[in-house]
Amino acid sequence: MIIKRKKIVIFQRLIIWFVYLFSGFILYSKRGYLNFSLVTFTRTIYPLSIFWLQIRIRKRSSFLPIDPSMSTSQLWFNILPVMASLFTVIFSVTNLFLFIFNKFES
């Protein structure tokens, strides 16, 4: 049972990474289907978000490590990468879906 669950988790992660990497391929190789400034932001942050996510997954730490003793600068240092990566995921996957919908319409 545990082995089956691990296989399902690995399969889910592979699908998520495949979609995210394919959306990055479309983002860099094709024209953007979103607003120009959103595409520029996503193209800038996309490689950083991949490395940031890999570091978080390997450390198995929480995505938002916040505790009450942190200073304001430490909070921003922890929150900004999360927000940038979240927006990058949303914009790149939205761009992928718009690309796919555009291909079906043509």
C-alpha beads as a LAMMPS data file, in Angstrom:
LAMMPS data file: protein, C-alpha beads

106 atoms
105 bonds

1 atom types
1 bond types

-500.0 500.0 xlo xhi
-500.0 500.0 ylo yhi
-500.0 500.0 zlo zhi

Masses

1 110.0

Atoms # bond

1 1 1 0.000 0.000 0.000
2 1 1 2.810 2.430 0.897
3 1 1 4.680 1.644 -2.326
4 1 1 1.539 2.291 -4.366
5 1 1 1.035 5.642 -2.617
6 1 1 4.664 6.648 -3.298
7 1 1 4.232 5.765 -6.962
8 1 1 1.108 7.934 -7.145
9 1 1 2.919 10.850 -5.488
10 1 1 5.865 10.501 -7.865
11 1 1 3.497 10.352 -10.843
12 1 1 1.655 13.469 -9.659
13 1 1 4.925 15.365 -9.205
14 1 1 6.090 14.310 -12.662
15 1 1 2.877 15.611 -14.214
16 1 1 3.135 18.911 -12.336
17 1 1 6.772 19.400 -13.321
18 1 1 6.047 18.433 -16.917
19 1 1 3.233 20.989 -17.163
20 1 1 5.367 23.673 -15.514
21 1 1 8.399 23.006 -17.712
22 1 1 6.239 22.817 -20.846
23 1 1 4.637 26.137 -19.923
24 1 1 8.147 27.591 -19.621
25 1 1 9.030 26.202 -23.043
26 1 1 5.952 27.874 -24.545
27 1 1 6.717 31.057 -22.609
28 1 1 10.218 31.373 -24.080
29 1 1 9.747 29.882 -27.547
30 1 1 6.402 31.362 -28.586
31 1 1 4.956 34.818 -28.358
32 1 1 3.224 35.649 -25.104
33 1 1 -0.547 35.470 -24.950
34 1 1 -0.807 37.662 -21.867
35 1 1 -0.073 41.329 -21.360
36 1 1 3.511 42.253 -22.344
37 1 1 4.500 43.310 -18.820
38 1 1 3.147 40.050 -17.329
39 1 1 5.061 37.995 -19.886
40 1 1 8.250 39.953 -19.181
41 1 1 7.831 39.476 -15.421
42 1 1 7.181 35.751 -15.896
43 1 1 10.165 35.300 -18.212
44 1 1 12.387 37.025 -15.666
45 1 1 11.233 35.140 -12.568
46 1 1 10.567 31.700 -14.174
47 1 1 14.130 30.280 -13.875
48 1 1 14.436 31.607 -10.330
49 1 1 11.144 30.023 -9.328
50 1 1 12.289 26.598 -10.533
51 1 1 15.426 26.763 -8.408
52 1 1 13.531 28.187 -5.431
53 1 1 10.924 25.413 -5.598
54 1 1 13.600 22.722 -5.877
55 1 1 15.384 24.077 -2.813
56 1 1 12.141 24.141 -0.828
57 1 1 11.174 20.612 -1.906
58 1 1 14.591 19.140 -1.102
59 1 1 14.795 20.775 2.306
60 1 1 11.222 19.642 3.003
61 1 1 10.644 22.890 4.819
62 1 1 7.449 24.859 4.812
63 1 1 6.922 27.247 1.946
64 1 1 6.359 30.176 4.293
65 1 1 8.694 29.842 7.286
66 1 1 7.400 32.630 9.513
67 1 1 7.776 32.933 13.241
68 1 1 6.979 35.779 15.654
69 1 1 10.607 36.638 16.391
70 1 1 11.403 37.660 12.803
71 1 1 12.143 41.225 11.831
72 1 1 10.308 42.979 9.014
73 1 1 13.181 42.494 6.580
74 1 1 13.306 38.777 7.350
75 1 1 9.563 38.507 6.742
76 1 1 9.857 40.229 3.371
77 1 1 12.869 38.074 2.513
78 1 1 10.696 34.990 3.077
79 1 1 7.460 36.301 1.561
80 1 1 8.716 37.861 -1.694
81 1 1 10.069 34.647 -3.278
82 1 1 6.832 32.851 -2.422
83 1 1 4.692 35.578 -3.971
84 1 1 6.899 35.890 -7.064
85 1 1 6.908 32.127 -7.607
86 1 1 3.168 31.893 -7.102
87 1 1 2.508 34.652 -9.627
88 1 1 4.985 33.073 -12.043
89 1 1 3.214 29.706 -11.837
90 1 1 -0.172 31.349 -12.385
91 1 1 0.984 33.485 -15.319
92 1 1 3.000 30.755 -17.062
93 1 1 0.237 28.133 -16.806
94 1 1 -2.353 30.703 -17.933
95 1 1 -0.121 31.506 -20.907
96 1 1 0.092 27.757 -21.667
97 1 1 -3.692 27.355 -21.577
98 1 1 -4.172 30.409 -23.799
99 1 1 -1.641 28.928 -26.244
100 1 1 -3.499 25.600 -26.268
101 1 1 -6.905 27.282 -26.712
102 1 1 -5.474 29.405 -29.527
103 1 1 -4.190 26.259 -31.287
104 1 1 -7.618 24.611 -31.054
105 1 1 -9.332 27.692 -32.475
106 1 1 -7.022 27.883 -35.490

Bonds

1 1 1 2
2 1 2 3
3 1 3 4
4 1 4 5
5 1 5 6
6 1 6 7
7 1 7 8
8 1 8 9
9 1 9 10
10 1 10 11
11 1 11 12
12 1 12 13
13 1 13 14
14 1 14 15
15 1 15 16
16 1 16 17
17 1 17 18
18 1 18 19
19 1 19 20
20 1 20 21
21 1 21 22
22 1 22 23
23 1 23 24
24 1 24 25
25 1 25 26
26 1 26 27
27 1 27 28
28 1 28 29
29 1 29 30
30 1 30 31
31 1 31 32
32 1 32 33
33 1 33 34
34 1 34 35
35 1 35 36
36 1 36 37
37 1 37 38
38 1 38 39
39 1 39 40
40 1 40 41
41 1 41 42
42 1 42 43
43 1 43 44
44 1 44 45
45 1 45 46
46 1 46 47
47 1 47 48
48 1 48 49
49 1 49 50
50 1 50 51
51 1 51 52
52 1 52 53
53 1 53 54
54 1 54 55
55 1 55 56
56 1 56 57
57 1 57 58
58 1 58 59
59 1 59 60
60 1 60 61
61 1 61 62
62 1 62 63
63 1 63 64
64 1 64 65
65 1 65 66
66 1 66 67
67 1 67 68
68 1 68 69
69 1 69 70
70 1 70 71
71 1 71 72
72 1 72 73
73 1 73 74
74 1 74 75
75 1 75 76
76 1 76 77
77 1 77 78
78 1 78 79
79 1 79 80
80 1 80 81
81 1 81 82
82 1 82 83
83 1 83 84
84 1 84 85
85 1 85 86
86 1 86 87
87 1 87 88
88 1 88 89
89 1 89 90
90 1 90 91
91 1 91 92
92 1 92 93
93 1 93 94
94 1 94 95
95 1 95 96
96 1 96 97
97 1 97 98
98 1 98 99
99 1 99 100
100 1 100 101
101 1 101 102
102 1 102 103
103 1 103 104
104 1 104 105
105 1 105 106
